[in-house]
Amino acid sequence: MGRHGWNSGALRWRLTALLGVGAAALALIVTLVNTLPGGGSTAGTSRDGDKVHGTPATPPDEDRPEVGWGFTHTQYSADEGSDTATERVERLLEKSQLPQDQAIMGWGADNPEPVKGRYDFGALDRRIDFVRKSGGTPVITLCCSPDWMKGGKSGVGNTDWSQASLETAPRPDHYADFAALAATVAKRYPDVTHFMVWNEFKGFWNNAEQRWDYEGYTRLYNLVYKALKKVNPKIMVGGPYLVMDSVDPRDANASSTFKGSWGAMDQRSIDAFDYWNKHKVGADFVVVDGSSYTNDDELLPNEFGATDKLTAVSEWVREQTHDLPLWWAEYYVEPADGNDDRKGWSETHRVAVQAAGLIAMAKGGATSGFYWNPEDEKGTTCAGCLWTPTDGSDGGRQLPMYDLLSRFDAAFGPGTKFETVSVAADDVPNVKVIASDRTVLVVNTLDRQITAKVDGQQFDLTAYGVKWLTR
């Protein structure tokens, strides 16, 4: 989960014997002043949450629903650390102008409204400032919600940052409050014109019926959609940010019609998507997320073949929504361990399967996607990260995953017309290929060197090699 309230910079009053009686009395007065009659400190918050922050930029994709292939900021990112390291990442990103996504609460952002009508956007301001300085298109995920909206305590310092709490949805009587918070965020950052509503249906599970509470999510989505359009009709909104789960075909919840060598879709996910699609008041783009592997972490028939699921889901979603621009908010091709870490593969293996995943989504018609960047706070290495940790002056250096993502966005971004290229018959089972009129990306799916012939060019590919060809 995210970096939380203890890093927000909010003022915290502490009484110690060393302060003396006078100082203690003064601190007590300040505490009382900053406490609401019903309880809940407001220290460090402000009423003017909708005041425009900083200097809004003009992002590259402000007027279109497709933003390309970028990444999501998580608990740690390059907005903090050594100035030398953070500036190194800024310069790196300035060259690629990758779209960058940030949640409003959690994953590096503090509670934005710890008390109703009182705001603390310090951490989110810092992330948006970083996106502006690094030249990316900012995207905001409207998740998660302040505690008082979901039955918790109001007040600075009362935020419950446990996973269970963070993944609790607002109560229905606070859906309008969440929509109002979304509008406040939109007013604060007028250069953010792309918003995703909520995250993976967190908290929207109907225990009684053992299915998604798609009615509740859709009510929330519709209120947020209307609130954002009222702020600025040009704001683009997308949902449902639903996990497109797949299962073993023998599973009781397996779809009888939507399946492939990669498994079968979970019918409950299909039902949830169908309901939102039929009852939404509008959408400028559609958002899904998911993994190539099943709920049981099975890679069917293998890690590369499993990415075919991403193509199948993309094509299905595009058909259901009559070709709305498709975003993958998150996509995973490597199963996580018990600590939710993905460190079991070599970086070469990881990059190759990620490349296959990107190819699969693009072939299915997706035009935008966000890599969940698993950045570490400290160290010199970082499995699957885009750059090395920025805690030291030598940090913030480009890693192989950044090279893949930035080159893929540049070569196969929105508007790309894909072309078919020749692949030698013997090479067809061993490589994944995607091509435009200028660029060809080839991925070796084998853990051994091969010689391949693609688009009339013959070359060697190392084990799990990724090769870019110019046409």
C-alpha positions as CSV (number, residue, x, y, z in Angstrom):
1,M,0.0,0.0,0.0
2,G,1.0,3.6,-0.1
3,R,3.2,5.9,1.9
4,H,0.8,7.3,4.4
5,G,0.0,10.1,6.8
6,W,3.2,10.1,8.8
7,N,4.9,11.6,5.7
8,S,2.3,14.2,4.9
9,G,4.0,17.0,6.8
10,A,0.9,17.7,8.7
11,L,1.5,19.5,12.0
12,R,1.6,17.2,15.1
13,W,1.5,18.6,18.5
14,R,3.4,16.8,21.3
15,L,3.5,17.6,25.0
16,T,6.6,16.7,26.9
17,A,7.8,17.7,30.3
18,L,10.7,19.6,28.7
19,L,8.2,22.2,27.3
20,G,7.3,23.6,30.6
21,V,3.9,24.6,31.9
22,G,3.5,27.7,29.6
23,A,4.4,25.9,26.4
24,A,2.1,23.0,27.4
25,A,-0.8,25.3,28.0
26,L,-0.2,27.0,24.6
27,A,0.0,23.6,22.8
28,L,-3.3,22.6,24.5
29,I,-5.0,25.8,23.3
30,V,-3.8,25.1,19.7
31,T,-5.0,21.6,19.9
32,L,-8.4,22.6,21.0
33,V,-8.7,25.3,18.3
34,N,-7.8,22.7,15.7
35,T,-10.3,20.1,16.9
36,L,-13.9,20.0,15.7
37,P,-16.7,19.9,18.3
38,G,-17.5,16.3,17.4
39,G,-13.8,15.3,17.6
40,G,-11.2,14.9,14.9
41,S,-8.2,17.2,14.6
42,T,-8.0,19.5,11.6
43,A,-4.4,20.5,12.2
44,G,-2.5,21.1,9.0
45,T,-5.6,21.0,6.8
46,S,-7.2,23.8,4.7
47,R,-10.6,24.7,3.5
48,D,-9.5,25.8,0.1
49,G,-8.9,22.4,-1.4
50,D,-10.2,23.5,-4.8
51,K,-7.7,26.4,-5.1
52,V,-5.5,25.8,-8.2
53,H,-2.2,24.4,-7.1
54,G,1.1,25.6,-8.6
55,T,1.5,26.3,-12.3
56,P,-0.7,24.0,-14.4
57,A,1.1,22.7,-17.5
58,T,-0.1,21.7,-20.9
59,P,0.2,17.9,-21.1
60,P,0.8,16.2,-24.5
61,D,-2.6,14.4,-24.5
62,E,-4.9,16.8,-22.9
63,D,-7.5,16.8,-25.6
64,R,-7.7,13.1,-26.6
65,P,-9.0,10.0,-24.7
66,E,-5.9,7.9,-25.6
67,V,-2.7,8.7,-23.7
68,G,-0.4,5.8,-24.7
69,W,1.7,3.5,-22.6
70,G,2.9,4.8,-19.3
71,F,3.2,3.9,-15.6
72,T,1.6,4.3,-12.2
73,H,3.4,5.9,-9.3
74,T,3.3,3.6,-6.3
75,Q,4.4,3.8,-2.6
76,Y,7.8,5.2,-3.5
77,S,8.7,7.2,-6.5
78,A,11.1,9.8,-7.9
79,D,9.3,12.8,-6.3
80,E,11.4,12.2,-3.2
81,G,15.0,11.4,-2.5
82,S,18.3,12.8,-3.5
83,D,17.9,15.9,-5.7
84,T,20.5,14.6,-8.1
85,A,18.6,11.3,-8.5
86,T,15.2,12.8,-8.8
87,E,16.4,15.3,-11.4
88,R,18.0,12.4,-13.3
89,V,14.6,10.7,-13.5
90,E,12.9,14.0,-14.5
91,R,15.3,14.3,-17.4
92,L,14.7,10.7,-18.4
93,L,11.0,11.2,-18.5
94,E,11.2,14.5,-20.3
95,K,12.6,12.7,-23.3
96,S,9.7,10.1,-23.4
97,Q,6.8,12.1,-22.0
98,L,5.2,8.9,-20.7
99,P,1.8,9.3,-19.2
100,Q,1.8,9.0,-15.4
101,D,-1.0,7.9,-13.1
102,Q,-1.4,8.6,-9.4
103,A,-4.1,7.7,-6.9
104,I,-5.6,10.4,-4.7
105,M,-5.2,8.4,-1.5
106,G,-2.6,5.6,-0.8
107,W,0.3,4.5,-3.0
108,G,2.3,7.6,-2.0
109,A,-0.6,10.0,-1.4
110,D,-2.0,10.9,2.1
111,N,-5.7,11.2,3.2
112,P,-6.9,14.2,1.0
113,E,-9.9,15.0,3.2
114,P,-9.3,13.8,6.8
115,V,-12.3,15.9,7.9
116,K,-15.2,16.8,5.8
117,G,-14.5,20.0,4.0
118,R,-10.9,20.1,5.3
119,Y,-8.1,19.1,2.9
120,D,-4.5,17.9,2.9
121,F,-3.2,17.7,-0.6
122,G,0.5,18.1,0.3
123,A,1.7,14.6,-0.9
124,L,-0.6,14.6,-4.0
125,D,0.6,18.2,-4.9
126,R,4.2,16.9,-4.8
127,R,3.4,14.0,-7.2
128,I,1.5,16.3,-9.6
129,D,4.4,18.7,-9.5
130,F,6.7,15.9,-10.5
131,V,4.5,14.9,-13.4
132,R,4.4,18.5,-14.6
133,K,8.2,18.9,-14.3
134,S,8.9,15.7,-16.1
135,G,6.6,16.5,-19.0
136,G,4.2,13.6,-18.8
137,T,0.4,13.5,-19.2
138,P,-1.0,13.4,-15.7
139,V,-3.8,10.8,-15.0
140,I,-5.5,10.6,-11.6
141,T,-7.1,7.4,-10.2
142,L,-10.0,8.4,-7.9
143,C,-9.3,6.0,-5.2
144,C,-9.4,5.6,-2.3
145,S,-11.7,7.4,0.2
146,P,-11.3,9.1,3.5
147,D,-12.2,7.1,6.6
148,W,-15.2,9.2,7.5
149,M,-16.8,8.2,4.2
150,K,-16.6,4.5,5.1
151,G,-17.5,4.3,8.7
152,G,-14.1,5.2,10.2
153,K,-12.9,8.1,12.3
154,S,-12.7,11.6,11.1
155,G,-9.6,13.7,11.9
156,V,-5.9,14.2,11.1
157,G,-4.0,11.2,12.5
158,N,-7.1,8.9,12.6
159,T,-6.6,7.4,9.1
160,D,-6.5,3.6,9.2
161,W,-3.9,2.7,6.6
162,S,-4.4,-1.1,6.8
163,Q,-5.1,-2.8,3.5
164,A,-8.6,-3.8,4.7
165,S,-9.5,-0.2,5.5
166,L,-7.9,1.3,2.4
167,E,-9.8,-1.2,0.2
168,T,-13.2,-0.4,1.8
169,A,-15.6,1.5,-0.5
170,P,-17.4,4.6,0.6
171,R,-20.8,4.0,2.1
172,P,-23.8,4.7,-0.2
173,D,-24.8,7.7,1.8
174,H,-21.3,9.2,1.1
175,Y,-21.2,8.5,-2.6
176,A,-22.1,12.2,-3.2
177,D,-19.3,13.2,-0.8
178,F,-16.8,11.2,-2.8
179,A,-18.0,12.8,-6.0
180,A,-17.6,16.2,-4.4
181,L,-14.0,15.3,-3.5
182,A,-13.4,14.2,-7.1
183,A,-14.6,17.6,-8.2
184,T,-12.4,19.3,-5.7
185,V,-9.4,17.4,-7.1
186,A,-10.3,18.4,-10.7
187,K,-10.5,22.1,-9.7
188,R,-7.2,21.9,-7.9
189,Y,-5.4,20.4,-10.9
190,P,-7.0,21.9,-14.0
191,D,-4.3,20.4,-16.3
192,V,-5.4,16.9,-15.3
193,T,-8.0,16.0,-17.9
194,H,-8.1,12.2,-17.5
195,F,-9.6,10.4,-14.5
196,M,-10.2,6.8,-13.7
197,V,-13.0,6.1,-11.2
198,W,-12.0,3.9,-8.3
199,N,-9.7,0.9,-8.4
200,E,-10.5,-2.8,-9.0
201,F,-14.0,-2.6,-7.5
202,K,-12.3,-2.5,-4.0
203,G,-14.9,-2.8,-1.3
204,F,-17.6,-3.5,-3.9
205,W,-18.3,-7.2,-3.2
206,N,-21.7,-8.5,-2.4
207,N,-21.0,-11.2,0.3
208,A,-24.7,-12.3,0.4
209,E,-24.8,-13.1,-3.3
210,Q,-21.1,-13.9,-3.8
211,R,-20.7,-11.5,-6.7
212,W,-19.5,-8.0,-7.4
213,D,-21.7,-5.1,-6.1
214,Y,-21.8,-3.7,-9.6
215,E,-25.0,-1.7,-8.8
216,G,-23.2,0.2,-6.0
217,Y,-20.1,0.8,-8.1
218,T,-22.1,2.1,-11.0
219,R,-24.0,4.5,-8.8
220,L,-20.7,5.9,-7.5
221,Y,-19.3,6.1,-11.0
222,N,-22.3,8.0,-12.4
223,L,-22.1,10.6,-9.6
224,V,-18.4,11.1,-10.1
225,Y,-18.8,11.3,-13.9
226,K,-21.4,14.0,-13.6
227,A,-19.4,15.9,-11.0
228,L,-16.3,16.0,-13.1
229,K,-18.2,17.0,-16.3
230,K,-19.7,19.9,-14.3
231,V,-16.2,21.1,-13.4
232,N,-15.1,21.0,-17.0
233,P,-17.0,19.2,-19.9
234,K,-13.6,18.5,-21.5
235,I,-12.5,16.3,-18.7
236,M,-12.4,12.7,-19.8
237,V,-13.6,9.9,-17.5
238,G,-13.3,6.2,-17.6
239,G,-14.3,3.1,-15.7
240,P,-15.0,0.5,-14.5
241,Y,-11.4,-0.4,-13.6
242,L,-12.6,-4.0,-13.1
243,V,-10.3,-6.9,-12.7
244,M,-10.9,-9.2,-15.6
245,D,-10.2,-12.5,-13.7
246,S,-9.8,-15.8,-15.4
247,V,-10.1,-19.2,-13.8
248,D,-9.5,-22.9,-14.6
249,P,-12.1,-23.9,-17.2
250,R,-13.4,-26.5,-14.7
251,D,-14.1,-23.8,-12.0
252,A,-17.7,-23.3,-11.0
253,N,-17.5,-19.6,-12.0
254,A,-15.9,-20.2,-15.4
255,S,-17.6,-18.7,-18.4
256,S,-18.9,-21.4,-20.8
257,T,-18.4,-19.2,-23.8
258,F,-15.5,-16.9,-23.1
259,K,-12.4,-19.1,-22.9
260,G,-9.2,-20.0,-24.5
261,S,-5.9,-21.9,-24.0
262,W,-5.2,-19.4,-21.2
263,G,-8.3,-20.5,-19.2
264,A,-11.8,-19.2,-18.9
265,M,-13.1,-15.8,-17.9
266,D,-14.8,-15.5,-14.5
267,Q,-18.5,-15.1,-15.3
268,R,-18.8,-12.7,-12.3
269,S,-16.4,-10.3,-13.9
270,I,-18.3,-10.5,-17.2
271,D,-21.6,-9.8,-15.3
272,A,-20.1,-6.8,-13.5
273,F,-18.8,-5.3,-16.7
274,D,-22.1,-5.8,-18.6
275,Y,-24.0,-4.0,-15.9
276,W,-21.7,-1.0,-15.8
277,N,-21.7,-0.9,-19.6
278,K,-25.5,-0.8,-19.8
279,H,-26.1,1.6,-16.9
280,K,-23.2,4.1,-17.1
281,V,-24.3,7.7,-17.8
282,G,-21.2,8.0,-20.1
283,A,-17.6,7.2,-20.6
284,D,-14.8,8.7,-22.7
285,F,-12.7,5.6,-22.4
286,V,-13.1,2.2,-20.8
287,V,-10.7,0.8,-18.2
288,V,-9.9,-2.7,-17.1
289,D,-7.1,-4.4,-15.4
290,G,-5.9,-8.0,-14.9
291,S,-3.3,-10.6,-15.2
292,S,-2.4,-13.1,-17.9
293,Y,-2.5,-15.9,-15.3
294,T,-5.6,-17.4,-13.6
295,N,-6.8,-16.8,-10.1
296,D,-4.7,-19.8,-9.1
297,D,-1.6,-18.3,-10.5
298,E,-1.6,-20.7,-13.4
299,L,0.2,-19.6,-16.6
300,L,-1.7,-21.5,-19.3
301,P,-0.3,-22.9,-21.4
302,N,2.9,-21.1,-20.4
303,E,4.0,-17.5,-19.5
304,F,4.1,-16.4,-23.1
305,G,1.0,-18.2,-24.3
306,A,-1.0,-16.8,-21.3
307,T,-0.6,-13.3,-22.7
308,D,-3.1,-14.3,-25.4
309,K,-5.7,-13.6,-22.7
310,L,-4.9,-9.9,-22.8
311,T,-5.7,-9.9,-26.5
312,A,-8.9,-11.8,-26.1
313,V,-10.1,-9.5,-23.3
314,S,-9.2,-6.4,-25.2
315,E,-11.1,-7.5,-28.2
316,W,-14.1,-8.5,-26.1
317,V,-14.2,-5.2,-24.3
318,R,-13.9,-3.2,-27.5
319,E,-16.8,-5.1,-28.9
320,Q,-19.0,-4.6,-25.9
321,T,-18.4,-0.8,-25.8
322,H,-18.6,-0.2,-29.5
323,D,-14.9,0.6,-29.8
324,L,-14.5,3.0,-26.9
325,P,-10.7,3.7,-26.4
326,L,-9.4,0.9,-24.2
327,W,-7.0,1.4,-21.2
328,W,-5.4,-1.3,-19.1
329,A,-5.0,0.4,-15.8
330,E,-2.8,-2.4,-14.6
331,Y,-1.5,-5.6,-16.2
332,Y,0.5,-8.4,-14.7
333,V,2.3,-11.3,-16.4
334,E,4.4,-12.6,-13.5
335,P,2.6,-14.2,-10.5
336,A,3.4,-12.6,-7.1
337,D,4.8,-14.4,-4.1
338,G,3.3,-14.4,-0.6
339,N,4.5,-10.8,0.0
340,D,3.0,-9.6,-3.3
341,D,6.5,-9.3,-4.7
342,R,7.4,-10.3,-8.3
343,K,11.1,-11.1,-8.0
344,G,11.2,-14.8,-9.1
345,W,12.3,-14.2,-12.7
346,S,15.5,-12.8,-14.1
347,E,15.2,-9.3,-15.4
348,T,15.7,-10.6,-19.0
349,H,12.9,-13.1,-18.6
350,R,10.7,-10.5,-17.0
351,V,11.2,-7.9,-19.7
352,A,10.5,-10.5,-22.4
353,V,7.2,-11.6,-21.0
354,Q,6.2,-8.0,-20.3
355,A,7.0,-7.2,-24.0
356,A,4.8,-10.1,-25.0
357,G,2.0,-8.6,-22.8
358,L,2.3,-5.2,-24.3
359,I,2.1,-6.8,-27.8
360,A,-0.9,-8.8,-26.8
361,M,-2.8,-5.7,-25.5
362,A,-2.0,-3.6,-28.5
363,K,-3.0,-6.4,-30.9
364,G,-6.4,-6.5,-29.1
365,G,-7.0,-2.9,-29.7
366,A,-5.9,-1.3,-26.5
367,T,-4.3,2.2,-26.9
368,S,-3.3,3.0,-23.4
369,G,-1.8,1.1,-20.4
370,F,-0.1,1.7,-17.1
371,Y,2.8,-0.3,-15.8
372,W,2.6,-0.7,-12.0
373,N,6.0,0.5,-11.1
374,P,7.3,-1.5,-8.1
375,E,9.8,1.2,-7.0
376,D,11.9,0.5,-3.8
377,E,12.7,3.2,-1.3
378,K,16.4,2.4,-1.0
379,G,19.1,0.2,-2.6
380,T,21.0,-0.1,-5.8
381,T,18.8,-2.8,-7.5
382,C,15.1,-3.0,-8.1
383,A,13.3,-6.0,-9.7
384,G,11.0,-4.9,-12.4
385,C,11.4,-1.2,-11.7
386,L,11.8,1.5,-14.3
387,W,14.7,3.2,-12.5
388,T,17.0,2.5,-9.5
389,P,15.8,3.9,-6.1
390,T,16.4,7.7,-5.7
391,D,17.5,7.7,-2.1
392,G,21.2,8.3,-3.0
393,S,22.8,10.6,-5.5
394,D,23.7,7.7,-7.8
395,G,20.1,6.6,-8.0
396,G,17.4,7.2,-10.6
397,R,19.2,5.4,-13.3
398,Q,17.3,3.8,-16.2
399,L,16.6,0.1,-15.9
400,P,15.6,-2.4,-18.7
401,M,11.9,-2.1,-18.0
402,Y,12.0,1.6,-18.7
403,D,13.8,1.0,-22.0
404,L,11.0,-1.4,-23.1
405,L,8.1,0.8,-22.0
406,S,9.4,4.1,-23.4
407,R,10.3,2.5,-26.7
408,F,7.0,0.7,-27.0
409,D,5.1,3.9,-26.3
410,A,7.2,5.8,-28.9
411,A,6.8,3.1,-31.6
412,F,3.2,1.8,-30.9
413,G,1.4,4.7,-29.3
414,P,-2.2,5.8,-30.1
415,G,-2.9,6.1,-33.8
416,T,-0.4,3.5,-34.8
417,K,-1.4,1.5,-37.9
418,F,-0.1,-2.1,-37.4
419,E,1.2,-4.1,-40.2
420,T,1.8,-7.8,-40.8
421,V,5.4,-8.9,-41.4
422,S,6.8,-12.1,-42.6
423,V,8.1,-14.6,-40.1
424,A,9.9,-17.8,-41.2
425,A,7.8,-20.9,-40.6
426,D,10.2,-22.4,-38.2
427,D,10.3,-19.2,-36.1
428,V,6.5,-18.7,-35.7
429,P,6.1,-20.8,-32.5
430,N,9.2,-19.2,-30.9
431,V,8.7,-15.5,-31.4
432,K,6.1,-12.8,-30.6
433,V,6.1,-10.0,-33.2
434,I,4.4,-6.6,-33.7
435,A,5.1,-4.1,-36.4
436,S,4.2,-0.7,-37.7
437,D,5.4,0.9,-41.0
438,R,8.6,2.0,-39.2
439,T,9.4,-0.4,-36.4
440,V,9.2,-4.2,-35.6
441,L,9.5,-5.6,-32.1
442,V,10.5,-9.3,-31.8
443,V,10.6,-11.3,-28.6
444,N,12.3,-14.7,-28.2
445,T,10.0,-16.8,-26.0
446,L,12.6,-19.5,-25.5
447,D,15.2,-19.8,-22.7
448,R,17.9,-20.4,-25.4
449,Q,19.5,-18.5,-28.2
450,I,17.7,-18.8,-31.6
451,T,18.3,-17.6,-35.1
452,A,15.2,-16.0,-36.5
453,K,14.1,-14.4,-39.8
454,V,11.5,-11.7,-39.5
455,D,10.5,-9.1,-42.1
456,G,13.2,-10.4,-44.4
457,Q,15.9,-9.8,-41.8
458,Q,17.9,-12.7,-40.3
459,F,19.5,-12.3,-36.8
460,D,20.4,-14.1,-33.6
461,L,18.3,-13.6,-30.5
462,T,19.6,-14.5,-27.1
463,A,17.6,-16.4,-24.6
464,Y,14.4,-14.3,-23.9
465,G,15.9,-11.7,-26.2
466,V,14.0,-8.5,-27.2
467,K,15.0,-7.0,-30.5
468,W,13.9,-3.8,-32.2
469,L,14.1,-3.6,-36.0
470,T,13.9,-0.5,-38.2
471,R,12.0,-0.9,-41.4
